[in-house]
């Protein structure tokens, strides 16, 4: 009888741990998904800003290495 109770307690403990692990995995999965979406949005924003900077540099009048007019 004692062995049955011990076995039942061990199974209950394992089921409890499994439930906690399932919840932890689901929470981590949601967190990773949210972070991936943010990383993707930031990557697109950096690429857009890089393109805009290249356009601005290309449209800058005069060479960047010319001395100022008072020289």
C-alpha positions in Angstrom: 0.0 0.0 0.0 2.8 2.4 0.8 4.5 1.7 -2.5 1.2 2.6 -4.3 1.0 5.9 -2.4 4.6 6.7 -3.1 4.3 5.8 -6.8 1.1 7.9 -7.0 2.9 10.9 -5.3 5.8 10.6 -7.7 3.5 10.5 -10.7 1.6 13.6 -9.4 4.9 15.4 -8.9 6.0 14.5 -12.5 2.7 15.6 -13.9 3.0 18.9 -12.0 6.5 19.4 -13.3 5.4 18.6 -16.9 2.6 21.1 -16.7 5.0 23.8 -15.4 7.4 23.0 -18.2 4.6 23.2 -20.9 3.6 26.6 -19.6 7.2 27.8 -19.5 7.8 26.5 -23.1 4.7 28.3 -24.3 5.7 31.5 -22.6 9.2 31.3 -24.1 7.8 30.6 -27.5 5.5 33.7 -27.4 8.5 35.8 -26.2 10.7 34.6 -29.0 8.0 35.2 -31.6 7.5 38.8 -30.3 11.2 39.4 -30.4 11.5 38.0 -33.9 8.8 40.4 -35.1 10.6 43.3 -33.4 13.9 42.3 -34.9 12.3 42.0 -38.4 10.7 45.4 -38.1 14.0 47.0 -36.9 15.9 45.4 -39.7 13.5 46.8 -42.3 13.8 50.2 -40.6 17.6 50.1 -40.7 17.6 49.2 -44.3 15.2 52.0 -45.1 17.3 54.5 -43.2 20.4 53.2 -45.0 18.7 53.7 -48.4 17.6 57.2 -47.4 21.1 58.1 -46.2 22.7 56.9 -49.4 20.2 59.0 -51.4 20.9 62.1 -49.3 24.6 61.6 -49.7 24.2 61.2 -53.5 22.2 64.3 -53.8 24.5 66.5 -51.7 25.8 69.4 -53.8 29.5 69.6 -54.3 32.2 67.2 -53.2 32.5 66.6 -49.4 36.3 67.0 -49.5 36.4 70.5 -51.0 37.9 73.2 -48.8 35.5 75.9 -47.6 35.2 78.9 -50.0 37.3 81.3 -47.8 40.5 79.3 -48.4 
